[in-house]
Amino acid sequence: MGGGRKRGRTQRRHFKQGRENVWKHNPQRPPAAGGEGAEGGAAEGREGNPSWQPFATENPAFEDYYKAQQIIPEGEWDDFMNMLRKPLPATFRINASCQFYQDICSQLENDFRKSLETEVSDEHEEDAIRPLPWYPGNLAWHLNFSRMQLRRNQALEGFHEFLKRENEVGNITRQEAVSMVPPLFLNVQPDHHILDMCAAPGSKTFQLLEMIHQSTKPGMLPNALVVANDVDVQRCNLLIHQTKRMCTANLIVTNHEAQNFPGCNLAKFSSETCTDESKLQRLEFDRVLCDVPCSGDGTVRKAPDMWRKWNAGMGNGLHRLQVEIAMRGIGLLKVGGRIVYSTCSMNPVENEAVVAEILRRCGDSVELLDVSNELPELVRRPGLSTWKVRDRGSWFGTHEDVPRYRKNVISPSMFPSGKGTMDSHVAIGSVEINTDVIDADMKDSTNMVEGEQETKTASDDVNNGGDPNTEETSKLESNEVPNDSDKKSNSASIRTEHSNFPLHRCMRIVPHDQNSGAFFIAVLQKISPINENQEAELIKGEHNISKDRAEKLEKGLGSDKVPHKENTVQQQGVDDGNVMDEQQNGDVDNETSNGKSSEEAKVIVNEAENDQAGPRDRRRKPQNQGRWRGVDPVIFFKDEATIRSIVSFYGIKDTFPLEGHLVTRNPDAGHVKRIYYVSKSVQEVLELNVKVGERLKITSLGLKIFERQSSKDGSPCTFRLSSEGLPLLLPYITKQILYASAIDFQHLLQYRTIKFPDFVDAKFGEEASALLPGCCVVVLWEGHQNIDSIAMDPSAIAIVCWKGKTNLCVMVSPLDGKELLERICLRYGLKIPKADDVKPSMKIDGSDEQPDLSTEAVDPEAVPESKASDMEIADAKEVE
């Protein structure tokens, strides 16, 4: 009975609680030590809940590790630790490309800055709110309050509501200060192609989009492109949620392992020969942001649970994955391009050791840049040139000191010199074999296998979108804290190495320098192609796919067989864009037991995972899928009849390019619900992706510009304008457009539906009633402007409305409408109406056809089927 299976622990009849609940009061557990560490959270937590216990803010292993690494001078150690135990101040960034950024800057400087200083002047000696001096244009602001204080302090309630509302509509982004630094060192230009390799939850991606759109004129798009990638589909949803606020046509969101990001080279992946040099032949990037998965101990101020989780094995387990991701980024980088490698960790094994290994592998092809003259007001410290490695409670200064059974876990690249015991390693193809381990006794071999499994745990968890701080990883440091005598003798007596690379050019941001989190940044430039010897080393012992197989990949065909994971070979290297993706390193199989390529294996595994879907998924209606199962294909929209109808109804000028710029996620043109607009740069990448066999797994792209709308009014056009796409299209619309006075525009936003005779300006009501039924645009007219030039004014304000039989109805979400209403009232000195001011008599007449205008729902064609939880989305909004 029951097939011999027992109930799960959470299904047992008397199951009470799965694990220790740190939020539950335990009278037997003493209060956590740390004094100031509980300053923000503990005091406020006790006020709201007397039984609440603060997080522990001490970890002897943490202190011992970083004291030995000498990341901070001994005289600053107490200041460093005291700052780590304090809650992290809140920070946010203003979107310079948004329409109201000057109004927001003025409101912060003249309103909130003065009022907050008056209300909380007794609590803080410094300014309650101030701009970050190192961020250009005073667009980033620092608060002397933690997120918890913002929520609980009544004096800050109004300001907190302001932050939440502006963040939701995309005018600001709540982001940790040090997280804003890496994109600034990319030196992004409006024509750059940019890759964000590990993009979720999307704060840095949003920052990159701000940069490329900052100087764009109305109705124009930059030539730049941002490809935002993440390995986990749930985190891709968070990424889409964040970047959707930007309303951009220059973004592609992909779902790949960063270390195996596919190369799109037309000469390698297609039998077609293209003679048109104007067409994109190969996907390369001018800038690459490589913010890799890390142990995250630099975020301990905002994630105090890190004190309990931390151990040295976390960094060791992620080192190889970090190297692989960074090397893949360099392979995708153009010559002359810049890559920024960053982590929110203080561990040199994750930081300087990775940078040194990059320079070691790439030779003279890559240079570590000195950027000390950039952002001069940012306080930063030089990188380390010497460090040690800790494994299972022991310190090692060189790879030679590592026991034989641990040499396959603790790699030479973790040490400053990068040198290993060369005589004990034999290269067979692209696989390195440790002969010492082979000759060791059975006990050492067993320990080696266990070590490999422990080290692989952290990287596997990251690849699966999980937390590297797992219970299994913690076992690496189960005996992390030796006796005091052992500490001194083991750490002080070992010999250490010194790196010959200029690692002092790396940047370390430490918390007590400017009251922030900790961060590591290195800026590298690719000064020449990867040389032939390095490229030959990569392809040694590997097999290229056949021409027939390449043609099948172009058509998106795959196999039904699933390779066994234990028959894989892991390799290391760099792809300069000339080597095919089947020749890359990574956790995905390079070659399977039956000779299949890595790319084929990925497709097969992807299909197999989807074939194992539950009964609920099996009941769904089969869809015409593209190459990637579970992801809607990207189709260029070419229905000429529909396009002519849209152009005719809205009077779109010929100067607005539509051909080749409209895409949809539904292959059935007769049932398309949403049409997206893509920039020229995105269009070129899409065309290239089709030619190489749809190697990019695209989860979202483009700007929603038209949406199907059914009505009983008999509208001649079945597609309405989207609020997201209106700013781009506004300068080109000549029909179905109205110009309203400030008072009528305010009433539209306030009441949302107004009958034609009820407008203050009777002429405006008559013009509205004369429009064709269906979608229309209402533009705010100040009275002194030339109507013909309003649409080209960057400050022009317009909304999408629906013209019914007797009234005009706003098609803007309530949140966006409320924000826009307040901005207009502040700009023109109007009284901000309250929610109670809405009159019931102004509701829409029941005889009119009223589409669902309450909100613009999340686009199911742009977001994958699985949705992230509200809690994950809420977390992603505030920090990265």
C-alpha positions in Angstrom: 0.0 0.0 0.0 1.2 3.4 -0.8 4.0 2.1 -3.0 6.3 2.0 -0.1 6.5 5.7 0.2 6.1 7.6 3.4 4.4 10.9 4.0 6.5 14.0 3.6 7.5 15.8 6.7 5.1 18.6 6.1 2.2 16.1 5.5 2.5 14.2 8.8 -0.4 14.4 11.0 1.3 16.0 14.0 3.6 18.3 12.0 3.9 21.6 13.8 6.7 23.6 12.2 9.3 22.8 9.5 12.3 24.6 11.0 13.2 27.2 13.5 11.1 30.3 13.1 13.3 33.2 13.9 10.3 35.6 14.1 8.6 33.5 16.8 9.2 34.4 20.4 11.3 31.8 22.2 11.7 32.5 25.9 14.5 30.0 26.1 16.5 31.7 23.5 18.6 34.7 24.8 18.4 38.0 22.8 20.9 38.2 20.0 24.1 40.1 20.7 25.2 43.0 18.7 24.1 46.2 20.4 23.9 48.6 17.6 23.2 45.8 15.1 19.7 45.8 16.2 19.4 49.5 16.1 17.0 49.9 13.3 15.2 46.6 13.2 15.2 45.6 16.8 14.0 48.7 18.4 11.2 49.1 15.9 10.4 45.4 16.0 9.9 45.5 19.8 7.6 48.5 19.5 5.3 46.7 17.1 5.7 43.2 18.5 7.2 42.7 22.0 8.0 39.0 21.3 10.0 39.8 18.2 13.7 38.9 18.4 16.3 40.7 16.3 18.7 38.9 14.0 22.1 38.0 15.4 24.8 40.4 14.2 27.9 38.4 15.0 29.7 35.6 13.3 33.2 34.8 14.6 34.1 33.0 11.4 33.2 36.1 9.4 35.4 38.4 11.5 38.3 35.9 11.6 38.1 35.5 7.8 38.2 39.1 6.8 40.7 40.1 9.5 43.1 37.5 8.0 42.4 38.8 4.5 43.2 42.4 5.6 40.5 44.0 3.5 40.4 46.8 6.1 43.4 48.3 8.1 43.4 47.1 11.7 42.8 50.6 13.0 39.5 50.8 11.1 38.2 47.4 12.1 35.8 48.5 14.9 34.3 51.3 12.7 33.9 48.7 9.9 32.1 46.2 12.1 29.9 48.8 13.8 28.7 50.1 10.4 27.9 46.6 9.2 25.6 46.1 12.2 23.6 49.3 11.4 20.6 49.2 9.1 21.2 50.3 5.5 19.9 53.8 4.6 17.3 53.9 1.9 18.4 55.4 -1.5 16.7 56.0 -4.8 17.4 57.3 -8.3 15.4 59.7 -10.4 14.7 58.6 -14.0 16.2 61.4 -16.1 14.3 60.2 -19.2 10.9 60.5 -17.5 8.6 63.5 -18.4 8.5 65.0 -14.9 12.0 64.5 -13.7 12.6 68.2 -13.3 9.4 68.6 -11.3 10.5 65.7 -9.0 13.9 67.2 -8.5 12.3 70.5 -7.6 9.9 68.8 -5.2 12.7 67.0 -3.4 14.9 70.1 -3.1 12.3 72.7 -2.2 9.6 70.6 -0.5 10.6 67.3 1.1 14.2 68.3 2.0 13.0 71.3 4.0 10.0 69.6 5.6 11.9 66.5 6.6 14.7 68.5 8.2 12.1 70.3 10.3 10.2 67.2 11.3 13.1 64.9 12.1 15.9 67.4 12.9 16.2 66.2 16.5 16.8 62.6 15.4 19.7 63.0 13.0 22.7 65.3 12.9 23.1 65.0 9.2 20.7 66.0 6.5 17.6 63.9 6.5 17.7 63.7 2.7 20.5 64.7 0.4 21.7 63.9 -3.2 24.6 61.5 -3.6 27.6 63.7 -4.5 29.2 61.2 -6.9 26.1 60.5 -9.0 25.8 62.7 -12.1 23.2 65.4 -12.2 22.0 65.0 -8.5 19.7 62.2 -9.8 20.4 59.8 -6.9 19.3 60.6 -3.3 20.3 59.3 0.1 18.0 59.1 3.1 19.2 58.8 6.7 16.4 56.3 7.3 16.2 52.6 6.8 13.4 51.0 4.9 11.9 49.9 8.2 12.0 53.5 9.5 10.3 54.8 6.4 7.4 52.4 7.0 7.0 53.0 10.7 7.8 56.7 11.3 4.6 58.7 11.1 6.5 61.9 10.2 7.8 60.1 7.1 4.4 58.7 6.0 3.8 61.3 3.2 7.3 60.9 1.9 7.1 57.1 1.9 3.8 57.2 -0.1 5.5 59.6 -2.5 8.4 57.1 -3.0 6.1 54.1 -3.5 3.9 55.9 -6.0 6.8 57.4 -8.1 8.6 54.0 -8.1 5.5 52.2 -9.3 5.0 54.5 -12.3 8.7 54.5 -13.1 9.7 58.1 -12.3 12.1 56.8 -9.6 13.8 53.5 -8.8 14.5 52.5 -5.2 17.9 50.9 -5.4 20.9 50.5 -3.1 23.5 53.2 -3.7 26.5 50.9 -4.4 24.3 49.0 -6.9 24.1 52.1 -9.0 27.9 52.3 -9.5 28.7 49.5 -12.0 26.5 50.9 -14.9 28.2 54.3 -14.5 31.6 52.9 -15.3 30.4 51.3 -18.5 30.4 54.8 -20.1 27.3 54.0 -22.2 26.7 55.9 -25.4 23.3 56.2 -27.3 24.5 53.9 -30.1 25.9 51.0 -28.0 24.8 47.4 -27.9 24.8 46.4 -24.2 24.5 43.0 -22.6 23.4 42.6 -18.9 24.4 39.0 -18.3 22.7 38.5 -14.9 20.1 41.2 -15.0 17.3 40.2 -12.6 15.7 41.8 -10.7 16.4 44.7 -13.1 17.5 47.8 -11.3 20.8 48.0 -13.2 19.0 47.2 -16.5 16.6 50.0 -15.8 19.6 52.3 -15.2 21.1 51.3 -18.5 17.8 52.1 -20.3 17.7 55.5 -18.6 21.2 56.2 -20.0 20.4 55.4 -23.6 17.1 57.3 -23.6 18.2 60.4 -21.6 18.8 62.6 -24.6 16.2 61.2 -27.0 13.9 63.6 -28.7 10.1 63.0 -28.9 9.1 60.4 -31.4 12.7 59.2 -31.9 14.5 56.1 -30.7 18.2 55.7 -29.9 20.2 53.3 -31.9 21.3 51.5 -28.8 20.2 48.0 -27.7 20.0 46.4 -24.2 19.8 42.6 -23.9 18.9 41.7 -20.4 19.5 38.0 -19.5 18.8 35.9 -16.5 19.0 32.1 -15.9 15.8 31.8 -14.0 12.4 32.3 -15.6 10.8 33.5 -12.3 13.5 36.2 -12.0 13.0 37.1 -15.6 9.4 37.9 -14.6 10.8 40.3 -12.0 13.1 41.8 -14.6 10.2 42.3 -17.0 8.1 43.9 -14.2 10.9 46.4 -13.5 11.8 47.3 -17.1 8.1 47.6 -18.2 8.0 50.9 -16.4 10.5 52.3 -18.8 8.3 51.9 -21.9 11.2 51.2 -24.3 11.4 49.6 -27.7 15.2 49.0 -27.3 15.1 46.1 -24.9 15.2 42.3 -25.3 14.9 40.0 -22.3 16.4 36.5 -22.6 16.4 33.4 -20.5 19.8 31.6 -20.7 22.6 30.5 -18.4 25.0 33.4 -18.5 28.1 31.2 -19.0 26.4 29.6 -22.0 24.8 32.7 -23.5 24.4 31.8 -27.2 26.5 33.3 -29.9 24.7 34.4 -33.0 27.2 34.4 -35.9 25.6 34.1 -39.3 28.8 32.7 -40.9 28.9 29.8 -38.4 25.3 28.9 -37.9 23.7 29.2 -41.3 24.5 27.9 -44.7 23.2 31.2 -46.1 25.8 33.7 -47.4 24.8 37.3 -46.9 26.4 39.9 -49.1 24.6 42.9 -47.7 27.1 44.4 -45.3 24.4 46.7 -43.8 22.7 43.6 -42.3 23.9 42.4 -38.9 26.2 39.4 -39.3 27.2 38.7 -35.8 25.8 39.6 -32.3 28.5 41.4 -30.4 28.3 44.0 -27.7 30.0 47.4 -27.1 29.4 47.1 -23.3 28.9 44.1 -21.1 27.7 44.3 -17.5 28.8 41.2 -15.6 27.2 41.5 -12.1 27.7 37.8 -11.3 26.0 35.6 -8.6 28.0 35.9 -5.4 27.9 35.0 -1.7 26.4 38.5 -1.1 28.1 39.2 2.3 28.4 42.9 1.2 24.6 43.1 1.7 24.6 42.1 5.3 23.2 45.6 6.3 20.0 45.0 4.4 19.9 41.2 4.7 20.9 40.6 8.4 20.2 36.9 8.0 23.5 36.7 6.2 25.2 36.8 9.6 23.9 33.4 10.4 24.3 31.9 6.9 27.8 33.1 6.0 30.8 30.7 5.6 33.9 30.8 3.6 32.8 27.9 1.5 30.1 30.0 -0.2 32.7 32.0 -2.1 34.8 29.0 -3.0 31.9 27.2 -4.4 31.0 30.1 -6.7 34.4 31.0 -8.0 34.5 28.8 -11.1 31.0 29.8 -12.1 32.0 33.5 -11.8 35.1 33.0 -14.0 33.0 31.2 -16.6 30.4 33.9 -16.8 33.1 36.7 -17.0 34.9 34.8 -19.7 31.8 34.3 -21.7 31.1 38.1 -21.4 34.6 38.8 -22.9 33.9 36.4 -25.7 30.7 38.4 -26.6 32.5 41.8 -26.3 33.6 43.8 -29.4 37.3 44.8 -29.7 37.5 48.2 -28.0 34.5 47.4 -25.8 34.3 47.6 -22.1 33.1 45.0 -19.6 32.4 45.7 -15.9 32.8 42.8 -13.5 31.1 43.4 -10.1 29.9 41.5 -7.0 28.2 42.5 -3.8 30.8 40.4 -1.9 33.9 41.3 0.0 35.6 38.0 -0.6 38.8 38.2 -2.7 38.2 34.7 -4.0 35.1 36.0 -5.7 36.7 39.3 -6.7 40.4 39.8 -7.3 41.0 36.1 -7.9 38.4 36.1 -10.7 39.8 39.2 -12.3 43.4 37.8 -12.1 42.2 34.6 -13.8 40.5 36.6 -16.6 43.8 38.5 -17.3 45.7 35.2 -17.1 43.6 33.5 -19.7 43.2 36.4 -22.1 46.8 37.6 -22.0 47.4 40.9 -23.8 43.9 40.8 -25.3 42.3 42.3 -22.2 43.4 45.2 -20.1 42.3 46.1 -16.5 41.6 49.8 -16.7 42.5 52.5 -14.3 39.3 54.5 -13.7 40.5 56.5 -10.7 39.7 59.7 -12.6 36.1 58.7 -13.2 33.5 59.6 -10.6 36.2 61.3 -8.4 33.7 62.0 -5.5 33.0 58.2 -5.1 35.1 56.9 -2.2 36.7 53.7 -3.3 39.7 51.6 -2.2 42.2 49.7 -4.3 41.9 46.0 -4.9 44.1 43.5 -3.0 47.2 41.9 -4.5 47.6 39.2 -1.9 45.1 37.0 -0.1 44.6 33.5 1.3 42.1 30.7 0.7 40.2 29.0 3.5 38.8 25.5 3.2 37.3 23.4 6.0 38.8 25.5 8.8 42.3 25.6 7.3 44.2 28.4 5.6 46.2 28.0 2.4 48.5 30.5 0.8 49.4 28.5 -2.3 47.8 25.8 -4.3 50.7 23.5 -3.4 49.6 23.6 0.3 46.2 22.2 -0.5 45.7 18.5 0.3 45.7 16.2 -2.7 42.1 15.2 -2.2 41.0 18.9 -2.2 42.9 20.1 -5.2 40.0 19.4 -7.5 37.8 21.6 -5.3 40.3 24.4 -4.5 41.5 25.4 -7.9 44.8 27.2 -8.6 42.8 30.2 -10.0 41.7 31.0 -6.4 45.2 32.0 -5.5 47.1 35.2 -6.4 49.6 33.6 -8.7 47.2 31.1 -10.2 49.9 28.5 -10.2 49.1 24.9 -9.4 51.2 21.7 -9.2 51.7 21.5 -12.9 53.6 18.1 -12.8 50.5 16.5 -11.3 48.1 17.7 -13.9 47.8 16.2 -17.4 45.7 17.8 -20.1 43.6 15.4 -22.2 41.7 17.3 -24.8 40.1 20.2 -23.0 39.8 18.2 -19.7 42.4 18.5 -16.9 43.1 15.3 -15.0 44.8 15.4 -11.6 47.1 12.4 -11.5 47.8 12.8 -7.8 44.2 12.2 -7.1 44.1 9.1 -9.4 47.2 7.7 -7.6 45.8 8.5 -4.1 44.2 5.9 -1.9 40.5 5.1 -1.9 39.9 7.4 1.0 41.4 10.4 -0.8 39.4 9.6 -3.9 36.2 9.4 -1.9 36.9 12.7 -0.3 37.6 14.3 -3.7 34.2 13.2 -5.0 32.5 14.5 -1.9 34.4 17.8 -2.3 33.3 18.1 -5.9 29.7 17.6 -4.9 29.9 20.2 -2.2 31.5 22.8 -4.4 29.1 22.1 -7.2 26.1 22.7 -4.9 26.6 26.5 -4.8 26.9 26.9 -8.5 24.0 24.6 -9.2 21.7 26.5 -6.9 22.6 29.7 -8.7 22.0 28.2 -12.1 18.6 27.0 -10.9 17.7 30.4 -9.6 18.1 29.3 -6.0 20.1 30.6 -3.0 23.7 29.6 -2.8 23.5 29.7 1.0 22.2 26.3 1.3 22.5 23.9 4.2 24.7 21.6 2.2 27.1 24.4 1.4 27.4 25.3 5.0 28.8 21.9 5.7 32.0 23.0 4.0 32.7 25.1 7.1 31.1 23.0 9.8 34.3 23.4 11.8 34.9 26.9 10.6 36.1 28.4 13.9 39.2 26.8 15.3 40.7 27.6 18.7 42.4 31.0 19.1 45.8 29.4 19.1 45.1 27.5 15.9 43.9 30.7 14.3 47.1 32.6 15.0 49.4 29.7 14.0 47.5 28.7 10.9 46.9 32.1 9.5 50.1 33.9 10.4 52.6 31.1 9.6 51.5 30.2 6.1 53.3 31.6 3.1 51.4 33.9 0.8 51.6 34.8 -2.9 51.5 38.2 -4.6 49.7 38.7 -7.9 51.7 40.3 -10.7 48.6 41.8 -12.3 47.7 45.5 -11.5 44.8 44.5 -9.3 45.1 47.8 -7.4 43.1 49.2 -10.3 40.1 47.2 -9.1 37.7 49.1 -6.8 36.4 48.1 -3.3 33.6 50.1 -1.7 33.4 49.5 2.0 30.5 50.5 4.2 32.0 52.9 6.7 33.5 55.1 4.0 30.2 56.6 2.9 27.5 54.8 4.9 26.7 52.3 2.2 26.9 48.6 1.5 30.0 46.8 0.3 30.8 46.3 -3.4 33.5 45.2 -5.8 34.0 46.6 -9.3 36.6 46.0 -12.0 36.6 47.6 -15.4 38.2 45.8 -18.3 38.7 46.6 -22.0 39.1 44.2 -24.8 42.0 45.7 -26.8 42.5 42.9 -29.4 40.8 39.7 -30.6 41.5 36.5 -28.7 44.7 35.1 -30.3 44.7 32.0 -32.4 46.6 29.9 -29.8 44.0 30.6 -27.2 41.2 29.9 -29.6 42.8 26.6 -30.7 43.1 25.6 -27.1 39.4 26.0 -26.7 38.4 23.7 -29.6 40.9 21.0 -28.8 39.2 17.7 -28.4 35.8 19.0 -29.5 33.6 18.2 -32.4 31.8 20.7 -34.6 28.2 19.9 -35.5 27.5 18.7 -39.0 26.1 20.8 -41.7 22.8 18.8 -41.6 22.6 19.4 -37.9 23.2 23.1 -38.3 20.4 23.3 -40.8 18.1 21.5 -38.4 19.0 24.0 -35.7 18.0 26.8 -38.1 14.6 25.2 -38.4 14.3 24.7 -34.6 14.2 20.9 -34.8 15.3 18.8 -31.9 15.4 15.2 -30.6 13.2 13.4 -28.2 16.1 11.6 -26.4 17.4 13.0 -23.1 21.1 12.6 -22.4 22.2 11.3 -19.1 23.7 14.0 -16.9 26.4 11.8 -15.5 27.9 11.4 -19.0 28.9 15.1 -19.3 32.3 16.7 -19.6 32.9 20.1 -18.1 35.4 22.4 -19.7 36.7 25.9 -19.2 37.6 28.6 -21.7 36.5 31.7 -23.6 34.5 32.1 -26.8 35.6 35.1 -28.8 32.4 34.9 -30.9 34.2 32.9 -33.6 33.9 29.7 -31.7 30.4 28.1 -31.8 28.4 27.7 -28.6 28.8 24.0 -28.8 32.5 24.7 -27.9 31.7 26.7 -24.7 32.3 25.8 -21.1 29.7 25.4 -18.5 27.5 23.1 -16.5 25.4 22.1 -19.6 26.9 19.1 -21.5 29.5 19.9 -24.1 29.2 16.5 -25.6 26.8 13.7 -24.7 27.3 10.0 -24.7 25.6 9.7 -28.1 27.7 12.5 -29.7 25.1 15.3 -29.6 26.1 18.9 -29.3 25.6 21.1 -26.2 23.0 23.3 -27.9 21.0 20.2 -29.0 21.3 18.9 -25.4 19.9 22.1 -24.1 17.0 22.0 -26.4 16.3 18.3 -25.5 16.5 18.9 -21.8 14.2 22.0 -22.2 11.7 19.9 -24.1 11.9 17.0 -21.6 11.3 19.3 -18.6 8.2 20.7 -20.3 7.0 17.2 -21.2 6.9 16.5 -17.5 4.4 19.2 -16.8 1.5 18.4 -14.5 -2.0 17.5 -15.4 -3.1 21.1 -15.4 -0.6 22.0 -18.0 -1.6 19.0 -20.2 -5.2 20.2 -20.4 -4.2 23.5 -22.0 -4.9 24.1 -25.6 -1.9 23.2 -27.8 -0.2 26.2 -29.2 1.9 26.7 -32.3 5.3 26.9 -30.5 8.6 28.2 -31.7 11.8 26.6 -31.0 11.6 27.1 -27.3 8.8 25.1 -25.7 6.7 27.2 -23.3 7.9 30.5 -24.8 5.7 32.2 -27.4 7.6 32.8 -30.7 8.5 36.3 -31.9 6.7 36.9 -35.2 7.0 40.0 -37.4 3.5 41.4 -38.0 2.8 41.8 -41.7 -1.0 41.9 -42.0 -1.2 44.7 -44.5 -5.0 45.1 -44.1 -4.7 45.7 -40.4 -1.8 48.0 -40.7 -3.6 50.1 -43.3 -6.6 50.3 -41.0 -4.5 51.5 -38.1 -2.6 54.1 -40.2 -5.8 55.4 -41.8 -7.8 55.6 -38.5 -5.1 57.5 -36.5 -3.7 59.4 -39.5 -0.1 58.2 -38.8 2.4 60.0 -40.9 4.5 58.2 -43.4 7.7 59.4 -41.6 7.0 57.0 -38.8 8.5 53.6 -39.8 6.2 50.7 -39.3 7.4 48.1 -41.8 9.7 45.6 -40.1 9.2 47.2 -36.7 6.0 45.6 -35.6 6.1 42.2 -33.9 3.7 39.9 -32.1 3.9 36.8 -30.0 1.0 35.0 -31.8 1.7 33.3 -35.1 -2.0 33.5 -36.0 -2.4 37.0 -37.5 -6.2 36.8 -37.2 -6.1 36.5 -33.5 -3.3 38.8 -32.5 -4.2 40.7 -29.3 -1.2 42.9 -28.9 1.3 44.5 -31.4 4.7 45.5 -30.2 7.1 48.1 -31.7 10.8 47.4 -31.8 13.7 49.7 -32.6 16.0 49.3 -35.6 18.7 47.7 -33.4 16.2 45.1 -32.0 14.9 44.4 -35.5 18.4 43.6 -36.7 18.9 41.2 -33.8 15.6 39.5 -34.4 16.4 39.0 -38.1 19.8 37.5 -37.3 18.3 35.3 -34.6 15.9 33.8 -37.2 18.7 33.1 -39.6 20.8 31.3 -37.0 18.0 29.0 -35.9 16.4 31.1 -33.1 19.2 30.6 -30.7 18.0 33.4 -28.4 15.3 32.4 -26.0 13.4 35.6 -25.9 10.9 36.1 -23.1 10.0 39.7 -23.7 10.8 42.5 -26.1 9.7 45.8 -27.6 7.1 48.4 -26.6 3.4 47.6 -26.7 1.9 50.1 -29.1 -1.4 48.7 -30.3 -3.9 46.5 -28.5 -7.1 44.8 -29.9 -10.3 46.3 -28.5 -13.7 45.0 -29.4 -16.7 47.4 -29.0 -20.4 47.7 -30.0 -19.9 51.2 -31.2 -18.9 50.1 -34.6 -15.4 51.5 -34.4 -13.7 51.3 -37.9 -10.4 50.2 -36.2 -10.1 47.1 -34.1 -6.9 48.2 -32.4 -6.6 50.9 -29.8 -3.5 52.8 -28.8 -1.5 51.7 -25.8 -0.5 54.1 -23.1 3.0 52.8 -23.1 3.5 53.5 -26.8 1.7 56.8 -27.0 4.8 59.1 -26.3 6.6 57.5 -29.2 3.7 57.7 -31.6 2.2 61.1 -30.5 4.2 63.4 -32.9 3.0 61.3 -35.9 -0.8 61.2 -35.1 -3.0 63.6 -37.2 -6.5 62.1 -36.6 -8.5 61.2 -33.5 -6.6 63.8 -31.5 -8.0 66.5 -29.2 -6.5 69.4 -27.3 -7.9 70.1 -23.8 -7.5 73.0 -21.4 -5.9 72.4 -18.0 -9.2 72.3 -16.2 -10.9 69.9 -18.6 -7.8 67.7 -18.6 -7.8 67.7 -14.8 -11.5 66.7 -14.8 -10.9 63.8 -17.2 -8.2 62.4 -14.9 -10.3 63.1 -11.8 -13.7 61.7 -12.9 -12.3 59.4 -15.6 -15.6 59.5 -17.6 -17.3 62.8 -18.6 -20.3 63.4 -20.9 -19.7 65.8 -23.8 -22.0 68.6 -22.5 -20.3 68.5 -19.1 -16.9 69.8 -20.2 -16.1 73.3 -19.1 -15.0 74.2 -22.6 -18.1 73.6 -24.7 -16.1 73.7 -27.9 -13.9 70.9 -26.7 -17.0 68.8 -25.9 -18.3 69.4 -29.5 -15.0 68.4 -31.0 -15.0 65.2 -28.9 -18.5 64.2 -30.0 -17.5 64.7 -33.6 -14.7 62.1 -33.5 -15.2 58.7 -34.9 -16.2 56.1 -32.2 -13.2 54.3 -30.7 -9.8 55.3 -29.4 -8.6 58.8 -29.3 -5.8 61.0 -27.8 -6.3 64.0 -25.5 -3.4 66.4 -25.3 -3.0 69.1 -22.6 -3.1 72.6 -24.2 -1.9 75.5 -22.1 -3.6 78.1 -24.4 -0.5 79.9 -25.7 1.1 77.1 -27.5 1.0 76.4 -31.2 -1.2 73.3 -31.6 0.9 72.1 -34.6 4.1 72.0 -32.5 2.7 70.7 -29.1 3.2 67.0 -30.0 6.9 67.6 -30.7 7.4 69.4 -27.3 9.2 67.0 -24.8 7.0 68.4 -22.0 3.7 67.6 -23.9 1.3 65.7 -21.7 -1.2 63.3 -23.4 -3.5 60.4 -22.5 -5.4 57.7 -24.3 -9.2 57.9 -24.2 -12.2 56.1 -25.6 -14.9 58.1 -27.4 -18.3 56.5 -26.8 -21.7 57.6 -27.9 -22.3 60.2 -25.2 -19.0 60.5 -23.3 -15.3 60.4 -23.2 -13.6 57.8 -21.0 -9.9 57.8 -19.8 -7.9 54.6 -20.7 -5.2 55.1 -18.2 -4.6 52.9 -15.1 -5.9 54.5 -11.8 -2.3 54.6 -10.5 -0.9 56.4 -13.5 -3.9 58.7 -13.6 -3.5 59.7 -10.0 0.1 60.4 -10.4 -0.5 62.4 -13.6 -3.3 64.4 -11.9 -1.1 65.4 -9.0 1.8 66.4 -11.3 -0.5 68.6 -13.3 -2.0 70.2 -10.3 1.4 71.0 -8.8 2.7 72.3 -12.1 -0.3 74.7 -12.8 -1.1 75.6 -9.2 -4.4 73.7 -9.1 -5.9 72.2 -6.0 -5.2 68.5 -5.7 -8.6 66.8 -5.5 -9.3 64.1 -2.9 -10.8 60.7 -3.6 -14.1 61.8 -2.1 -14.4 64.6 -4.7 -15.5 62.2 -7.5 -19.1 62.7 -8.2 -21.3 59.6 -8.9 -23.3 61.6 -11.5 -20.2 61.7 -13.7 -20.1 57.9 -14.3 -20.4 56.5 -17.7 -23.8 56.0 -19.2 -24.9 52.4 -19.3 -25.9 52.6 -22.9 -22.3 53.1 -24.1 -20.0 50.4 -24.8 -17.4 50.6 -22.1 -14.2 48.4 -22.5 -12.3 47.4 -19.5 -10.5 50.6 -18.7 -9.9 50.1 -15.0 -6.3 49.0 -15.5 -4.0 47.8 -18.2 -3.4 44.2 -17.2 0.0 42.5 -17.3 0.7 41.4 -20.8 0.4 37.6 -21.0 2.2 37.5 -24.4 5.2 39.5 -23.0 5.5 37.6 -19.7 6.0 33.8 -19.5 3.2 31.6 -18.2 4.6 31.3 -14.7 4.2 34.4 -12.6 6.4 35.6 -9.8 4.9 36.0 -6.4 3.8 39.4 -5.1 6.4 39.2 -2.4 9.2 38.6 -4.9 8.1 41.6 -7.0 7.8 43.8 -3.9 11.4 42.9 -2.9 12.7 43.6 -6.4 11.2 47.0 -6.4 13.3 48.3 -3.6 16.7 46.7 -3.9 18.9 44.8 -6.2 
